[in-house]
Amino acid sequence: MYEPQVGDIIALTNVRPKCIDDLNRPPRFYLIAYVDKANDIEEFPDDLQFKILSSKPINYGEPDMHKSKRETLFAVYLMNLTTNLRVWKALKSEGNTNIINKVLQPKSYDGDSCSVCFSKEKCNAGISAIWPTICSQNLNESQEAAVLNCISLTQCHHQNSVKLIWGPPGTGKTKTMSLTLFALFQLKCRTLTCAPTNIAVLEVAARLRRLVNQSLEYGRYGLGDIVLFGNKKQMKIDNNDDLRDIFLDHRVKILIKCLVPLSGWKHLLESMIHLLDDPEEQYSLYLEKRAEKQKQNAQKNEEDNRKHNGDEDYPLT
């Protein structure tokens, strides 16, 4: 069953189409609508409500005295505009248009390189420690050149550069991207990676997660600098333990448990500090709490025995 999501483009029709061509067969009609708001199915499973914006006013038809219900309309999912809207929002933003201007002006007079930052000595000094790991991934010459070029761009602060890595399917673009991200991760360079589909995002994240995991010395310690975010349900994060460790929503839940006032890290650390500063006082408090607990248990046992003896005095007949 179709579950509306915010950003969906749907077709409203009075018949249930078997294929897309059924929408255009006369005398059938349909309206294009956009899902503007929708409640959470997991939070409200029995209350499915959503708000739509239609291309035209929706006409349910005149009420019929012989019918108790109005005409039924079917919603047919066509596509989702969330990614397109995010792209448009980023493009029309006036916060930083330098990169966009660079793309729209390919014949810029800035040149392809910066003589101050793109020296071989500086580049080699930055990647000498991680280059053996990158070479062990069996990259070809073009892939190595792409990784080196991307790393070199991070050393320049004098101009905004845009580089395109392209190739037919199966030429290792995803592999090159994941190794580039791994190199930037090792260089402590903050990087944002975006993709038009969840599959592409998950593939790059999974490859980067494996590369980083192989380089860690203490298990999962060190993954805090990698964050994956998106639609949990569509990404199927619950079915992937490795990606769940770096998923933003999962980390929020873990941190909430760690920061609870009475049982979180802060409370436990403060308790340990008090114990080390004044162990005698803490031990005395422990003895008092234990004695109080023993007293409560004794009172409870006495009440249970009294109740049990009372039942024996008045047995059921």
C-alpha positions as CSV (number, residue, x, y, z in Angstrom):
1,M,0.0,0.0,0.0
2,Y,1.3,3.5,-0.9
3,E,2.3,5.6,2.1
4,P,2.4,9.3,1.2
5,Q,5.7,11.1,1.9
6,V,6.4,14.8,2.0
7,G,7.5,15.9,-1.5
8,D,5.6,13.2,-3.4
9,I,4.0,14.1,-6.7
10,I,0.8,12.1,-7.1
11,A,-2.0,11.9,-9.6
12,L,-5.6,11.9,-8.3
13,T,-8.0,9.9,-10.5
14,N,-11.5,8.3,-10.1
15,V,-10.3,4.9,-11.4
16,R,-7.5,2.6,-10.4
17,P,-5.1,2.6,-13.3
18,K,-3.1,-0.6,-14.2
19,C,-0.5,1.4,-16.1
20,I,0.5,5.0,-16.6
21,D,-1.3,5.1,-20.0
22,D,-4.6,4.5,-18.3
23,L,-4.4,8.1,-16.9
24,N,-4.7,9.6,-20.4
25,R,-7.6,7.5,-21.7
26,P,-10.8,9.5,-22.1
27,P,-13.1,10.1,-20.5
28,R,-11.0,9.6,-17.4
29,F,-9.4,12.6,-15.7
30,Y,-6.7,13.2,-13.2
31,L,-5.2,16.0,-11.1
32,I,-1.6,16.5,-10.2
33,A,-1.0,17.1,-6.5
34,Y,1.9,17.7,-4.2
35,V,2.1,16.2,-0.7
36,D,2.9,19.2,1.5
37,K,2.6,17.6,4.9
38,A,2.2,14.0,6.2
39,N,2.2,12.5,9.7
40,D,4.6,9.9,10.8
41,I,3.3,6.4,10.0
42,E,5.4,4.8,12.8
43,E,4.2,7.3,15.4
44,F,0.5,7.3,14.3
45,P,-0.1,4.0,12.5
46,D,-3.9,4.2,12.8
47,D,-4.2,7.9,11.8
48,L,-3.0,8.5,8.3
49,Q,-3.4,12.2,7.5
50,F,-1.6,14.3,4.9
51,K,-2.0,17.7,3.3
52,I,-1.8,18.2,-0.5
53,L,-1.6,21.1,-2.9
54,S,-3.5,20.3,-6.1
55,S,-3.1,21.9,-9.6
56,K,-6.9,22.6,-9.7
57,P,-9.7,22.6,-7.1
58,I,-10.8,19.0,-6.4
59,N,-14.4,18.4,-7.4
60,Y,-16.0,15.5,-5.6
61,G,-19.2,15.7,-7.7
62,E,-22.7,16.6,-6.6
63,P,-24.0,14.6,-3.6
64,D,-26.4,11.8,-4.6
65,M,-29.4,11.2,-2.4
66,H,-29.3,7.5,-3.2
67,K,-25.6,7.2,-2.3
68,S,-24.3,7.6,1.2
69,K,-20.7,8.3,0.1
70,R,-19.1,10.6,-2.3
71,E,-17.0,9.6,-5.3
72,T,-13.7,7.8,-4.4
73,L,-10.4,9.1,-5.7
74,F,-7.3,7.1,-6.1
75,A,-3.8,8.5,-5.5
76,V,-1.1,7.3,-7.9
77,Y,2.5,7.9,-7.0
78,L,4.5,9.5,-9.8
79,M,7.8,10.8,-8.3
80,N,9.3,12.6,-5.3
81,L,10.6,16.2,-5.5
82,T,12.5,16.4,-2.2
83,T,16.0,16.1,-3.8
84,N,15.1,18.6,-6.6
85,L,13.8,21.1,-4.0
86,R,17.0,20.7,-2.0
87,V,19.1,21.3,-5.1
88,W,17.1,24.4,-6.1
89,K,17.3,25.7,-2.5
90,A,21.0,25.3,-2.5
91,L,21.4,26.9,-6.0
92,K,19.3,30.0,-5.2
93,S,21.0,30.6,-1.8
94,E,23.0,33.7,-1.6
95,G,25.3,32.5,1.1
96,N,28.2,31.3,-1.0
97,T,27.9,31.5,-4.8
98,N,31.6,31.4,-5.6
99,I,31.6,27.7,-6.6
100,I,28.5,28.2,-8.7
101,N,30.1,31.1,-10.5
102,K,33.2,29.0,-11.1
103,V,31.0,26.3,-12.8
104,L,29.1,28.8,-14.9
105,Q,32.4,30.5,-16.0
106,P,34.6,27.6,-17.1
107,K,37.0,30.0,-18.9
108,S,38.0,31.8,-15.7
109,Y,41.3,33.7,-15.6
110,D,42.1,32.1,-12.3
111,G,43.8,29.2,-14.0
112,D,43.7,25.5,-13.3
113,S,46.2,25.5,-10.4
114,C,47.6,27.7,-7.7
115,S,51.4,28.1,-7.7
116,V,51.4,28.8,-4.0
117,C,49.5,25.8,-2.8
118,F,49.9,23.1,-5.4
119,S,53.5,22.4,-5.0
120,K,54.5,18.7,-5.1
121,E,56.4,19.1,-1.8
122,K,53.3,20.3,0.1
123,C,51.1,17.7,-1.5
124,N,53.5,14.8,-0.8
125,A,54.0,15.9,2.8
126,G,50.3,15.8,3.4
127,I,49.5,12.3,2.0
128,S,52.8,10.5,2.6
129,A,51.3,8.7,5.6
130,I,48.2,7.5,3.9
131,W,49.3,6.9,0.4
132,P,50.4,3.3,1.0
133,T,46.9,2.5,2.1
134,I,45.4,4.1,-1.0
135,C,47.9,2.3,-3.3
136,S,46.9,-1.1,-1.7
137,Q,43.4,-0.7,-3.2
138,N,44.7,-1.4,-6.7
139,L,43.9,1.9,-8.4
140,N,44.7,2.6,-12.0
141,E,46.6,5.7,-13.1
142,S,43.6,7.8,-13.8
143,Q,42.0,6.9,-10.4
144,E,45.3,7.8,-8.6
145,A,45.5,11.1,-10.4
146,A,41.9,11.9,-9.5
147,V,42.5,11.2,-5.8
148,L,45.7,13.3,-5.8
149,N,44.0,16.1,-7.6
150,C,41.2,16.2,-5.1
151,I,43.6,16.2,-2.2
152,S,45.6,19.0,-3.8
153,L,42.5,21.1,-4.0
154,T,42.1,21.0,-0.2
155,Q,45.5,22.6,0.2
156,C,44.5,25.8,-1.7
157,H,42.8,28.7,0.1
158,H,43.3,31.3,-2.7
159,Q,40.6,30.2,-5.2
160,N,37.5,28.1,-5.5
161,S,38.1,25.1,-7.8
162,V,35.7,22.6,-9.3
163,K,36.9,19.3,-10.7
164,L,34.8,16.7,-12.5
165,I,35.4,12.9,-12.2
166,W,33.6,11.2,-15.0
167,G,33.5,7.8,-16.7
168,P,31.1,5.1,-18.0
169,P,29.4,2.7,-15.5
170,G,31.8,0.2,-13.9
171,T,34.9,2.3,-14.2
172,G,35.4,2.8,-10.5
173,K,34.0,6.2,-9.8
174,T,32.5,5.1,-6.5
175,K,35.7,3.4,-5.4
176,T,37.7,6.6,-6.3
177,M,35.3,8.7,-4.4
178,S,35.4,6.5,-1.3
179,L,39.2,6.5,-1.3
180,T,39.3,10.3,-1.7
181,L,37.0,10.6,1.3
182,F,39.2,8.3,3.3
183,A,42.2,10.4,2.4
184,L,40.5,13.6,3.4
185,F,39.3,11.9,6.6
186,Q,42.9,11.0,7.5
187,L,43.9,14.6,6.8
188,K,41.1,15.9,9.1
189,C,39.5,17.8,6.3
190,R,35.8,18.4,6.8
191,T,33.9,17.1,3.7
192,L,30.3,17.0,2.7
193,T,29.2,14.2,0.3
194,C,25.9,14.4,-1.5
195,A,24.2,12.1,-4.0
196,P,20.8,12.1,-5.8
197,T,19.8,8.7,-4.6
198,N,19.9,6.8,-1.3
199,I,21.6,3.9,-3.0
200,A,24.6,6.0,-4.0
201,V,24.9,7.6,-0.5
202,L,24.8,4.2,1.2
203,E,27.4,2.7,-1.2
204,V,29.9,5.5,-0.6
205,A,29.2,5.4,3.2
206,A,29.7,1.7,3.4
207,R,33.0,1.8,1.5
208,L,34.3,4.6,3.6
209,R,33.1,2.8,6.8
210,R,35.1,-0.3,5.8
211,L,38.2,1.7,4.9
212,V,38.2,3.6,8.2
213,N,37.4,0.5,10.2
214,Q,40.5,-1.2,8.8
215,S,42.6,1.7,9.9
216,L,41.3,1.9,13.5
217,E,43.3,0.6,16.4
218,Y,40.6,0.4,19.0
219,G,37.5,-1.1,17.4
220,R,34.9,1.5,16.7
221,Y,36.6,4.3,18.5
222,G,37.2,7.0,15.9
223,L,34.0,6.7,13.9
224,G,32.6,9.8,15.6
225,D,33.9,12.0,12.8
226,I,31.7,10.2,10.2
227,V,28.0,11.1,10.2
228,L,25.4,9.7,7.8
229,F,22.0,11.3,7.7
230,G,18.9,10.9,5.6
231,N,15.5,9.1,5.6
232,K,15.9,6.2,8.0
233,K,13.1,4.2,6.6
234,Q,14.0,4.6,2.9
235,M,17.7,3.9,3.6
236,K,16.7,0.7,5.7
237,I,19.3,1.6,8.3
238,D,17.9,-1.0,10.8
239,N,19.0,-3.8,8.4
240,N,22.6,-2.6,8.4
241,D,24.5,-2.6,11.7
242,D,27.7,-1.0,10.2
243,L,25.8,2.0,8.8
244,R,23.7,2.3,11.9
245,D,26.8,3.1,13.9
246,I,27.4,6.3,11.9
247,F,23.7,7.2,11.4
248,L,22.8,10.6,13.0
249,D,19.5,9.6,14.5
250,H,21.0,6.5,16.1
251,R,23.8,8.5,17.6
252,V,21.3,11.0,19.0
253,K,19.5,8.2,20.9
254,I,22.8,6.9,22.3
255,L,23.9,10.3,23.4
256,I,20.5,10.9,25.1
257,K,21.0,7.8,27.2
258,C,24.6,8.9,28.0
259,L,23.5,12.4,29.1
260,V,20.6,11.5,31.3
261,P,21.0,13.5,34.6
262,L,20.7,10.6,37.0
263,S,22.3,7.7,35.1
264,G,24.4,9.3,32.4
265,W,28.2,9.8,32.1
266,K,28.2,13.1,34.0
267,H,26.5,11.5,37.1
268,L,28.7,8.4,37.0
269,L,31.9,10.5,36.7
270,E,30.8,12.8,39.5
271,S,30.1,9.7,41.7
272,M,33.6,8.3,40.9
273,I,35.2,11.7,41.7
274,H,33.4,11.8,45.1
275,L,34.5,8.2,45.8
276,L,38.1,9.0,45.1
277,D,38.1,12.3,47.0
278,D,36.4,11.0,50.1
279,P,36.0,7.2,50.1
280,E,35.2,7.0,53.8
281,E,32.2,9.3,53.5
282,Q,30.9,7.4,50.4
283,Y,31.3,4.1,52.2
284,S,29.3,5.4,55.1
285,L,26.5,6.5,52.7
286,Y,26.6,3.1,51.2
287,L,26.2,1.4,54.6
288,E,23.3,3.7,55.5
289,K,21.5,3.0,52.2
290,R,22.1,-0.8,52.6
291,A,20.8,-0.7,56.2
292,E,17.7,1.2,55.1
293,K,17.1,-1.2,52.3
294,Q,17.5,-4.2,54.6
295,K,15.0,-2.5,57.0
296,Q,12.5,-2.1,54.2
297,N,12.9,-5.7,53.1
298,A,12.4,-6.8,56.7
299,Q,9.2,-4.8,57.0
300,K,7.9,-6.2,53.7
301,N,8.6,-9.8,54.8
302,E,6.9,-9.2,58.1
303,E,3.8,-7.8,56.3
304,D,3.8,-10.8,54.0
305,N,4.1,-13.3,56.9
306,R,1.3,-11.5,58.8
307,K,-0.9,-11.6,55.7
308,H,-0.1,-15.3,55.2
309,N,-0.9,-16.2,58.8
310,G,-4.2,-14.3,58.5
311,D,-5.2,-16.4,55.5
312,E,-4.5,-19.5,57.5
313,D,-6.7,-18.4,60.3
314,Y,-9.6,-17.9,57.9
315,P,-9.4,-20.7,55.4
316,L,-11.8,-20.9,52.5
317,T,-14.7,-23.3,52.8
